[in-house]
């Protein structure tokens, strides 16, 4: 198995998430940036001692086809989106995902600026979200987030591709979504009612007893014994000025079907619940899927795809040593 990126490292107090689309004609610049990323990260991290700066880089399905020839991760595909009777999870654009983590926000910000400089004119940042630690790993709803993340070898098995796709072993599939919280409606609930929505106690973070656990609680709907294990790196984000408060959901898995099963249960429901009750207070506004290659991938990127003209094939010969269409001007235009 290849060495994974820092997916399994502990959460840091600061994080930044950049979702980027590659502009038409920007593929070569994007490839150059991907090849240079390890060095860029080291340069910034060295200038901020103790920051523990990391950059987990992931690539979307359509971008993979534009950037690389040859094999592709077996399960990589676009985020499908989910439309339930009451709540929806939209699919939104994204070719590259940069998940920056550090002990201090200045390190994340500096690296983000360097990424933007390198992508100028070749890529567009379609979402920038600054995450932060909120008390003891709580979200802005006031509950601890990530308690059920697997640990040790179970986390490795849950997050990382293994022998089932040997060329990409050590990689991971990641799905990201931004959820905006309706804090006014949430705060109108009593603590007891909030606990029934989440399925855990608010103060000390214990799961509710089976007799008290509503079937549509967040815990019950996302029972990993049913759907499988994932490794989440969720972070709160917000703007007091704009009245925007949310959770950046980021889930790493060895197979995107595991995360998609959870989202299906949340939005489309199951035999036990029509949908996840948390969605009455948290609205998904983005949704994108990527693959996170192992570290060695960036040391020797796959070849770029052949130019369009080569893929299509040159015009057929007329048998006399010249191309059909006399001078082959169409072929020249594609060079």
C-alpha positions as a Markdown table, in Angstrom:
| # | Residue | x | y | z |
|---|---|---|---|---|
| 1 | Unk | 0.0 | 0.0 | 0.0 |
| 2 | Unk | 1.3 | 3.5 | -0.9 |
| 3 | Unk | 1.8 | 6.0 | 1.9 |
| 4 | Unk | -1.5 | 7.9 | 2.4 |
| 5 | Unk | -1.8 | 11.6 | 2.7 |
| 6 | Unk | -2.4 | 12.9 | 6.2 |
| 7 | Unk | -6.0 | 11.8 | 6.2 |
| 8 | Unk | -5.7 | 9.9 | 9.5 |
| 9 | Unk | -3.8 | 12.6 | 11.4 |
| 10 | Unk | -5.7 | 14.2 | 14.3 |
| 11 | Unk | -7.8 | 17.3 | 13.7 |
| 12 | Unk | -6.0 | 20.6 | 14.1 |
| 13 | Unk | -7.4 | 23.9 | 15.6 |
| 14 | Unk | -7.3 | 25.5 | 12.2 |
| 15 | Unk | -8.3 | 24.4 | 8.7 |
| 16 | Unk | -9.1 | 25.8 | 5.3 |
| 17 | Unk | -10.9 | 24.1 | 2.4 |
| 18 | Unk | -10.5 | 25.2 | -1.2 |
| 19 | Unk | -12.6 | 23.8 | -4.0 |
| 20 | Unk | -11.3 | 24.7 | -7.4 |
| 21 | Unk | -12.5 | 24.3 | -11.0 |
| 22 | Unk | -9.9 | 24.1 | -13.7 |
| 23 | Unk | -10.5 | 26.6 | -16.5 |
| 24 | Unk | -10.5 | 25.4 | -20.1 |
| 25 | Unk | -6.9 | 25.3 | -21.2 |
| 26 | Unk | -5.6 | 25.3 | -17.6 |
| 27 | Unk | -4.7 | 21.7 | -17.4 |
| 28 | Unk | -1.0 | 22.1 | -17.8 |
| 29 | Unk | -0.8 | 24.7 | -15.0 |
| 30 | Unk | -2.9 | 22.4 | -12.8 |
| 31 | Unk | -0.5 | 19.5 | -13.4 |
| 32 | Unk | 2.5 | 21.7 | -12.7 |
| 33 | Unk | 0.9 | 22.7 | -9.4 |
| 34 | Unk | 0.1 | 19.2 | -8.4 |
| 35 | Unk | 3.7 | 18.1 | -9.0 |
| 36 | Unk | 5.0 | 21.1 | -7.0 |
| 37 | Unk | 2.6 | 20.8 | -4.0 |
| 38 | Unk | 4.9 | 18.8 | -1.7 |
| 39 | Unk | 7.6 | 21.4 | -2.0 |
| 40 | Unk | 5.2 | 24.3 | -1.6 |
| 41 | Unk | 3.9 | 22.8 | 1.6 |
| 42 | Unk | 7.3 | 22.3 | 3.0 |
| 43 | Unk | 8.4 | 25.8 | 2.1 |
| 44 | Unk | 5.4 | 27.4 | 3.9 |
| 45 | Unk | 5.5 | 24.9 | 6.8 |
| 46 | Unk | 9.3 | 25.6 | 7.5 |
| 47 | Unk | 8.5 | 29.3 | 7.8 |
| 48 | Unk | 5.9 | 28.7 | 10.5 |
| 49 | Unk | 7.6 | 26.3 | 13.0 |
| 50 | Unk | 5.3 | 24.1 | 15.0 |
| 51 | Unk | 2.4 | 24.7 | 12.7 |
| 52 | Unk | 2.1 | 21.1 | 11.6 |
| 53 | Unk | 0.9 | 22.3 | 8.2 |
| 54 | Unk | -0.5 | 19.7 | 5.9 |
| 55 | Unk | -2.3 | 19.8 | 2.5 |
| 56 | Unk | -4.5 | 16.9 | 1.6 |
| 57 | Unk | -5.0 | 17.2 | -2.2 |
| 58 | Unk | -7.9 | 15.4 | -4.0 |
| 59 | Unk | -9.0 | 15.3 | -7.6 |
| 60 | Unk | -12.5 | 15.0 | -9.1 |
| 61 | Unk | -13.6 | 12.6 | -11.8 |
| 62 | Unk | -14.0 | 14.9 | -14.7 |
| 63 | Unk | -10.7 | 16.6 | -13.8 |
| 64 | Unk | -8.9 | 13.2 | -13.7 |
| 65 | Unk | -9.9 | 12.6 | -17.3 |
| 66 | Unk | -8.6 | 16.0 | -18.3 |
| 67 | Unk | -5.3 | 15.8 | -16.4 |
| 68 | Unk | -4.2 | 12.1 | -16.7 |
| 69 | Unk | -4.0 | 9.3 | -19.2 |
| 70 | Unk | -4.1 | 5.7 | -18.1 |
| 71 | Unk | -5.9 | 4.0 | -15.2 |
| 72 | Unk | -8.4 | 5.9 | -13.0 |
| 73 | Unk | -9.5 | 5.0 | -9.5 |
| 74 | Unk | -12.1 | 2.3 | -9.8 |
| 75 | Unk | -14.9 | 4.0 | -7.9 |
| 76 | Unk | -14.3 | 7.6 | -8.8 |
| 77 | Unk | -17.4 | 9.4 | -10.1 |
| 78 | Unk | -19.2 | 12.7 | -9.8 |
| 79 | Unk | -21.2 | 13.4 | -6.7 |
| 80 | Unk | -24.7 | 12.2 | -7.5 |
| 81 | Unk | -26.8 | 14.6 | -5.4 |
| 82 | Unk | -29.8 | 13.4 | -3.4 |
| 83 | Unk | -33.3 | 14.7 | -3.6 |
| 84 | Unk | -35.7 | 13.6 | -0.9 |
| 85 | Unk | -39.4 | 14.6 | -0.6 |
| 86 | Unk | -38.4 | 17.3 | 2.0 |
| 87 | Unk | -34.7 | 17.9 | 1.8 |
| 88 | Unk | -32.1 | 18.0 | -1.0 |
| 89 | Unk | -28.3 | 17.5 | -1.2 |
| 90 | Unk | -27.2 | 19.4 | -4.4 |
| 91 | Unk | -24.2 | 18.4 | -6.5 |
| 92 | Unk | -21.9 | 21.4 | -7.1 |
| 93 | Unk | -18.8 | 22.0 | -9.3 |
| 94 | Unk | -15.3 | 21.0 | -8.2 |
| 95 | Unk | -12.2 | 19.6 | -9.9 |
| 96 | Unk | -9.6 | 19.9 | -7.1 |
| 97 | Unk | -10.0 | 19.9 | -3.3 |
| 98 | Unk | -7.3 | 21.3 | -1.0 |
| 99 | Unk | -7.8 | 20.4 | 2.6 |
| 100 | Unk | -5.3 | 22.5 | 4.6 |
| 101 | Unk | -4.7 | 21.7 | 8.3 |
| 102 | Unk | -2.4 | 23.4 | 10.8 |
| 103 | Unk | -2.1 | 24.4 | 14.4 |
| 104 | Unk | -2.4 | 28.1 | 13.4 |
| 105 | Unk | -4.5 | 29.7 | 10.7 |
| 106 | Unk | -1.7 | 31.9 | 9.3 |
| 107 | Unk | 0.0 | 28.8 | 7.9 |
| 108 | Unk | -3.2 | 27.7 | 6.1 |
| 109 | Unk | -3.7 | 31.2 | 4.8 |
| 110 | Unk | -0.2 | 31.5 | 3.4 |
| 111 | Unk | -0.4 | 28.2 | 1.6 |
| 112 | Unk | -3.8 | 29.0 | 0.2 |
| 113 | Unk | -2.5 | 32.3 | -1.2 |
| 114 | Unk | 0.4 | 30.5 | -2.9 |
| 115 | Unk | -2.1 | 28.0 | -4.4 |
| 116 | Unk | -4.3 | 30.8 | -5.7 |
| 117 | Unk | -1.2 | 32.6 | -7.2 |
| 118 | Unk | -0.2 | 29.4 | -9.0 |
| 119 | Unk | -3.7 | 28.9 | -10.4 |
| 120 | Unk | -4.3 | 32.4 | -11.5 |
| 121 | Unk | -5.7 | 32.4 | -15.0 |
| 122 | Unk | -6.0 | 28.6 | -15.1 |
| 123 | Unk | -8.4 | 27.8 | -12.2 |
| 124 | Unk | -11.2 | 29.3 | -10.3 |
| 125 | Unk | -11.7 | 29.0 | -6.5 |
| 126 | Unk | -15.5 | 28.2 | -6.3 |
| 127 | Unk | -15.5 | 27.8 | -2.6 |
| 128 | Unk | -13.2 | 28.8 | 0.3 |
| 129 | Unk | -14.2 | 27.8 | 3.8 |
| 130 | Unk | -12.2 | 28.6 | 6.9 |
| 131 | Unk | -12.7 | 26.0 | 9.6 |
| 132 | Unk | -11.9 | 26.3 | 13.3 |
| 133 | Unk | -12.0 | 24.2 | 16.5 |
| 134 | Unk | -15.0 | 25.1 | 18.6 |
| 135 | Unk | -14.5 | 24.2 | 22.3 |
| 136 | Unk | -14.0 | 20.5 | 22.7 |
| 137 | Unk | -14.6 | 19.4 | 19.0 |
| 138 | Unk | -18.2 | 20.7 | 19.1 |
| 139 | Unk | -20.2 | 22.0 | 16.1 |
| 140 | Unk | -22.1 | 25.3 | 16.2 |
| 141 | Unk | -25.2 | 23.4 | 17.2 |
| 142 | Unk | -23.4 | 22.8 | 20.5 |
| 143 | Unk | -22.8 | 19.0 | 20.2 |
| 144 | Unk | -19.5 | 17.1 | 20.0 |
| 145 | Unk | -18.9 | 16.1 | 16.4 |
| 146 | Unk | -17.0 | 13.0 | 15.3 |
| 147 | Unk | -17.3 | 10.9 | 18.4 |
| 148 | Unk | -17.9 | 7.7 | 16.4 |
| 149 | Unk | -14.9 | 8.1 | 14.1 |
| 150 | Unk | -13.1 | 4.8 | 13.9 |
| 151 | Unk | -9.7 | 4.5 | 15.4 |
| 152 | Unk | -6.5 | 2.6 | 14.8 |
| 153 | Unk | -6.6 | -0.2 | 12.3 |
| 154 | Unk | -10.3 | 0.2 | 11.8 |
| 155 | Unk | -9.7 | 3.8 | 10.7 |
| 156 | Unk | -7.1 | 2.6 | 8.2 |
| 157 | Unk | -9.5 | 0.0 | 6.8 |
| 158 | Unk | -12.4 | 2.4 | 6.6 |
| 159 | Unk | -10.6 | 5.3 | 4.9 |
| 160 | Unk | -7.9 | 3.8 | 2.7 |
| 161 | Unk | -8.1 | 1.8 | -0.6 |
| 162 | Unk | -6.5 | -1.6 | -0.3 |
| 163 | Unk | -5.7 | -4.5 | -2.6 |
| 164 | Unk | -9.1 | -4.2 | -4.3 |
| 165 | Unk | -7.5 | -1.4 | -6.5 |
| 166 | Unk | -3.8 | -2.0 | -6.1 |
| 167 | Unk | -2.7 | 0.8 | -8.4 |
| 168 | Unk | -4.4 | 3.3 | -6.1 |
| 169 | Unk | -3.9 | 1.6 | -2.7 |
| 170 | Unk | -3.3 | 4.1 | 0.1 |
| 171 | Unk | -5.7 | 6.5 | -1.6 |
| 172 | Unk | -9.1 | 7.5 | -0.4 |
| 173 | Unk | -12.5 | 8.7 | -1.7 |
| 174 | Unk | -13.7 | 12.0 | -0.2 |
| 175 | Unk | -17.0 | 13.7 | -0.2 |
| 176 | Unk | -17.5 | 17.3 | 1.0 |
| 177 | Unk | -20.6 | 19.3 | 1.7 |
| 178 | Unk | -21.3 | 22.6 | 3.4 |
| 179 | Unk | -24.3 | 22.6 | 5.8 |
| 180 | Unk | -25.8 | 25.9 | 7.0 |
| 181 | Unk | -27.6 | 25.9 | 10.3 |
| 182 | Unk | -30.8 | 27.6 | 11.2 |
| 183 | Unk | -29.6 | 28.6 | 14.7 |
| 184 | Unk | -32.8 | 30.6 | 15.5 |
| 185 | Unk | -35.0 | 27.5 | 15.1 |
| 186 | Unk | -32.4 | 25.3 | 16.7 |
| 187 | Unk | -32.1 | 27.4 | 19.8 |
| 188 | Unk | -35.9 | 27.5 | 20.1 |
| 189 | Unk | -35.8 | 23.8 | 21.0 |
| 190 | Unk | -35.2 | 22.7 | 24.6 |
| 191 | Unk | -32.0 | 20.8 | 25.3 |
| 192 | Unk | -34.0 | 17.6 | 25.6 |
| 193 | Unk | -35.5 | 18.1 | 22.2 |
| 194 | Unk | -32.1 | 18.9 | 20.7 |
| 195 | Unk | -30.7 | 15.7 | 22.1 |
| 196 | Unk | -33.5 | 13.7 | 20.5 |
| 197 | Unk | -32.6 | 15.3 | 17.1 |
| 198 | Unk | -29.0 | 14.4 | 17.5 |
| 199 | Unk | -29.3 | 11.2 | 19.4 |
| 200 | Unk | -26.7 | 12.1 | 22.1 |
| 201 | Unk | -26.6 | 14.0 | 25.3 |
| 202 | Unk | -25.4 | 17.6 | 24.8 |
| 203 | Unk | -23.2 | 18.2 | 27.8 |
| 204 | Unk | -21.3 | 14.9 | 28.2 |
| 205 | Unk | -21.8 | 13.4 | 24.7 |
| 206 | Unk | -23.2 | 10.0 | 25.6 |
| 207 | Unk | -25.4 | 8.2 | 23.1 |
| 208 | Unk | -29.1 | 8.0 | 24.2 |
| 209 | Unk | -30.4 | 4.7 | 25.4 |
| 210 | Unk | -32.1 | 2.6 | 22.8 |
| 211 | Unk | -35.5 | 3.2 | 24.4 |
| 212 | Unk | -35.0 | 7.0 | 24.2 |
| 213 | Unk | -33.3 | 7.0 | 20.7 |
| 214 | Unk | -35.7 | 8.3 | 18.0 |
| 215 | Unk | -35.6 | 6.4 | 14.7 |
| 216 | Unk | -35.0 | 9.7 | 12.8 |
| 217 | Unk | -32.2 | 11.0 | 15.1 |
| 218 | Unk | -28.9 | 11.7 | 13.4 |
| 219 | Unk | -27.2 | 8.9 | 15.3 |
| 220 | Unk | -29.8 | 6.3 | 14.4 |
| 221 | Unk | -30.0 | 7.2 | 10.7 |
| 222 | Unk | -26.2 | 7.3 | 10.4 |
| 223 | Unk | -25.6 | 4.0 | 12.3 |
| 224 | Unk | -22.3 | 2.8 | 10.9 |
| 225 | Unk | -23.2 | -0.8 | 11.7 |
| 226 | Unk | -25.7 | -0.4 | 8.9 |
| 227 | Unk | -23.9 | 1.7 | 6.3 |
| 228 | Unk | -20.2 | 1.1 | 7.1 |
| 229 | Unk | -17.4 | 3.2 | 8.6 |
| 230 | Unk | -16.0 | 6.5 | 7.3 |
| 231 | Unk | -13.4 | 8.9 | 8.7 |
| 232 | Unk | -14.8 | 12.4 | 9.1 |
| 233 | Unk | -12.8 | 15.6 | 9.5 |
| 234 | Unk | -15.7 | 18.0 | 10.0 |
| 235 | Unk | -15.1 | 21.6 | 11.0 |
| 236 | Unk | -17.4 | 24.5 | 12.1 |
| 237 | Unk | -17.3 | 27.7 | 10.0 |
| 238 | Unk | -19.2 | 30.9 | 10.1 |
| 239 | Unk | -19.6 | 34.6 | 9.7 |
| 240 | Unk | -21.1 | 36.7 | 12.5 |
| 241 | Unk | -21.6 | 39.6 | 10.2 |
| 242 | Unk | -23.5 | 37.6 | 7.6 |
| 243 | Unk | -25.3 | 35.5 | 10.1 |
| 244 | Unk | -23.9 | 32.4 | 8.5 |
| 245 | Unk | -23.2 | 29.4 | 10.7 |
| 246 | Unk | -22.4 | 25.9 | 9.5 |
| 247 | Unk | -20.5 | 22.7 | 9.4 |
| 248 | Unk | -18.1 | 21.7 | 6.7 |
| 249 | Unk | -18.7 | 18.0 | 6.2 |
| 250 | Unk | -15.7 | 16.0 | 4.9 |
| 251 | Unk | -15.8 | 12.2 | 4.8 |
| 252 | Unk | -13.0 | 9.9 | 3.7 |
| 253 | Unk | -13.7 | 6.3 | 2.8 |
| 254 | Unk | -12.2 | 3.4 | 1.0 |
| 255 | Unk | -15.4 | 3.3 | -1.2 |
| 256 | Unk | -17.6 | 6.3 | -1.9 |
| 257 | Unk | -20.7 | 4.0 | -1.7 |
| 258 | Unk | -20.3 | 3.9 | 2.1 |
| 259 | Unk | -20.7 | 7.7 | 2.4 |
| 260 | Unk | -23.4 | 7.7 | -0.3 |
| 261 | Unk | -25.4 | 5.1 | 1.6 |
| 262 | Unk | -25.4 | 7.3 | 4.7 |
| 263 | Unk | -26.5 | 10.3 | 2.6 |
| 264 | Unk | -29.2 | 8.2 | 1.0 |
| 265 | Unk | -30.6 | 7.3 | 4.4 |
| 266 | Unk | -30.3 | 10.9 | 5.5 |
| 267 | Unk | -32.1 | 12.5 | 2.6 |
| 268 | Unk | -34.3 | 9.8 | 1.1 |
| 269 | Unk | -35.0 | 7.9 | 4.3 |
| 270 | Unk | -35.2 | 4.3 | 5.2 |
| 271 | Unk | -37.7 | 1.8 | 6.5 |
| 272 | Unk | -37.3 | 3.2 | 10.0 |
| 273 | Unk | -37.3 | 7.0 | 9.2 |
| 274 | Unk | -38.4 | 9.3 | 6.5 |
| 275 | Unk | -35.2 | 11.4 | 6.7 |
| 276 | Unk | -32.6 | 12.5 | 9.2 |
| 277 | Unk | -34.2 | 15.0 | 11.6 |
| 278 | Unk | -31.1 | 17.2 | 11.7 |
| 279 | Unk | -31.9 | 18.3 | 8.1 |
| 280 | Unk | -34.8 | 20.3 | 9.5 |
| 281 | Unk | -32.1 | 22.6 | 11.0 |
| 282 | Unk | -29.1 | 22.1 | 8.7 |
| 283 | Unk | -29.3 | 22.7 | 4.9 |
| 284 | Unk | -26.8 | 21.2 | 2.4 |
| 285 | Unk | -25.6 | 23.9 | 0.0 |
| 286 | Unk | -22.7 | 22.2 | -1.8 |
| 287 | Unk | -21.7 | 18.6 | -2.6 |
| 288 | Unk | -18.7 | 17.3 | -4.5 |
| 289 | Unk | -16.7 | 14.0 | -4.7 |
| 290 | Unk | -13.0 | 13.5 | -5.2 |
| 291 | Unk | -10.2 | 10.9 | -5.0 |
| 292 | Unk | -7.2 | 11.5 | -2.6 |
| 293 | Unk | -4.2 | 9.8 | -4.2 |
| 294 | Unk | -1.3 | 8.4 | -2.1 |
| 295 | Unk | 1.7 | 10.6 | -1.5 |
| 296 | Unk | 3.8 | 8.9 | -4.2 |
| 297 | Unk | 1.3 | 9.9 | -6.9 |
| 298 | Unk | 2.6 | 13.5 | -6.8 |
| 299 | Unk | 6.2 | 12.4 | -7.2 |
| 300 | Unk | 5.5 | 11.0 | -10.6 |
| 301 | Unk | 2.3 | 12.1 | -12.1 |
| 302 | Unk | 0.7 | 9.9 | -14.9 |
| 303 | Unk | 1.2 | 11.2 | -18.4 |
| 304 | Unk | -1.2 | 13.9 | -19.7 |
| 305 | Unk | -3.9 | 12.7 | -22.1 |
| 306 | Unk | -3.1 | 12.8 | -25.8 |
| 307 | Unk | -4.1 | 16.0 | -27.6 |
| 308 | Unk | -7.7 | 16.0 | -28.9 |
| 309 | Unk | -6.5 | 15.7 | -32.5 |
| 310 | Unk | -4.4 | 12.7 | -31.7 |
| 311 | Unk | -7.3 | 11.0 | -29.9 |
| 312 | Unk | -9.7 | 11.7 | -32.8 |
| 313 | Unk | -7.1 | 10.5 | -35.3 |
| 314 | Unk | -5.6 | 12.3 | -38.3 |
| 315 | Unk | -7.7 | 12.6 | -41.4 |
| 316 | Unk | -7.7 | 9.4 | -43.5 |
| 317 | Unk | -5.2 | 9.2 | -46.4 |
| 318 | Unk | -6.6 | 9.3 | -49.9 |
| 319 | Unk | -4.1 | 6.6 | -50.9 |
| 320 | Unk | -1.8 | 8.9 | -52.8 |
| 321 | Unk | 0.3 | 10.0 | -49.8 |
| 322 | Unk | -1.8 | 13.1 | -49.0 |
| 323 | Unk | -4.5 | 13.6 | -46.5 |
| 324 | Unk | -8.1 | 13.8 | -47.7 |
| 325 | Unk | -9.3 | 17.3 | -47.8 |
| 326 | Unk | -6.2 | 18.4 | -49.8 |
| 327 | Unk | -3.9 | 20.3 | -47.4 |
| 328 | Unk | -5.3 | 18.9 | -44.1 |
| 329 | Unk | -5.9 | 22.4 | -42.8 |
| 330 | Unk | -8.3 | 21.0 | -40.2 |
| 331 | Unk | -5.5 | 19.1 | -38.6 |
| 332 | Unk | -3.3 | 22.2 | -38.6 |
| 333 | Unk | -5.9 | 24.1 | -36.7 |
| 334 | Unk | -6.0 | 21.6 | -33.9 |
| 335 | Unk | -2.2 | 21.9 | -33.2 |
